[in-house]
Amino acid sequence: MRVAYLVNQYPKVSHTFIRREIRALEDRGVAVERFSIRDTAAELKDDDDRAESARTTVLLPSDRGAAATSLAAALARVALGSPQRFQHAVGAAVSFAQAADRKAVHGAYLGEAARLKLLCDERGVEHVHAHFGTNSTTVAALCHALGGPRFSFTAHGPEEFDRPEILALEQKISGAKFVVGVSSFGRSQLLRRTPAAEWNKIKVVPCGVDDAFLGERFLAPLDGARRLCCVGRLCEQKGQLLLVEAAARVRDRIGAFELVLVGDGELRKNVEALVDQYQLGDVVRITGWASGPTVREELLAARAMVLPSFAEGLPVVIMEALALERPVISTFVAGIPELIDESCGWLVPAGSIDPLVDAMIAALTAPVPALRARGSVGRQRVLVRHDAKVAAALLDAAFAEP
């Protein structure tokens, strides 16, 4: 079978798990075409991502004039080839647009779908799988309406579950061959939008890590340094502003330690301002965007990983930390409690600072053998549940279903 993967922006620093999933599928003999709606080549930091970019076809040229010409030409070809299918897809685009907050862009989505349909025809693609139930799935659904391959999608959350009506989630589920949640919690949210008679089409396929984190050669002993690491985009939902406030209280209670924030994002200036306000310049270090090897090095240099998220699906970085035998501090949010408990980390209520401070102090002051014991449990859990090969096997079986 030849499958197409469709993502709004691919490859991307936060989408390493998709690259792992694709490569694991290819190792199983599945031929995978990569499609990205937008070009990401200029922003890539990781050599593996740059190599993946060379394998990826971009549907929407960066130049606006070229993009308009390309999409219009694709629409004309598809409309002339099958006017009835084209009218059906126009109706589907109008239906998607009705509840959307940005209605006009659905004309562009239809053009992207036409371009995708033509490329799938040329390359013999039999199935399109989209990641994220947002515009990439809209394009996959419209491609199918134009006469293109059947489609499926992975909904990660929280966006799909926060805005189901605006994203026409029920309509997308109805048209899909199958739909994936990355956790049991995610599946439950999809089931809420699915008639009970069709619940069998909602599957759980966990995101995974590969040998870059699972390989024994990457394990390293804890050196006892009082250091915590947080990996994630600097944004509201990841909770870094609360984390900086907690860091000030930890410093006041136990003295010097280090908190490394690996990532960048729209809240960086706010985070830096709060660091200055609490005089945490000697405590908090922000790395900016980092490559996969750098993320691994920062996790290995820490006693534990901390991610006080307010909203999530099931963060892959938690799997990465546990795979490296580093326990995790996180929150009772979405699918996180399905992976983290007291045997491999600490769970705290989202948005609550005192339990977060207590957990950070516990991680910073725990004896190294106790930390290694938690990390070992976490690694075994990831080996069983979150190896990318496991996800690939589940997807391969789903693609092959008649």
Buried (B, 14 or more C-beta within 10 A) or exposed (E): BBBBBBBBBBBBBBBBBBBBBBBBBEEEEBBBBBBBBBBBBEEBEBEBBEEBBEEBEBBBBEEEEEBBEBBEBBBEEBBEBBEEBBEBBBEBBEEBBEBBEEEEBBBBBBBBBBBBBBBBBEEEBEBBBBBBBBBBBBBBBBBBBBBBBBBBBBBBBBBBBEBBEEBBBBBBBBBBBBBBBBBEBBBBBBBEBBEEEBEEBBBBBBBBBBBBBBEEEBBBEBEEEBBBBBBBBBBBBBBBBBBBBBBBBBBEEBEEBBBBBBBBBEBBEBBBEBBEEBEBEEBBBBBEBBBBEBBBBBBBBBBBBBBBBBBBBBBBBBBBBBBBBBBBBBBEBBBBBBBBBEEBBBBBEBEBBEBBBBBBBBBBEBEEEEBBBBBBBBBBBBBEBBBBBBBBBBBBEBBEEE
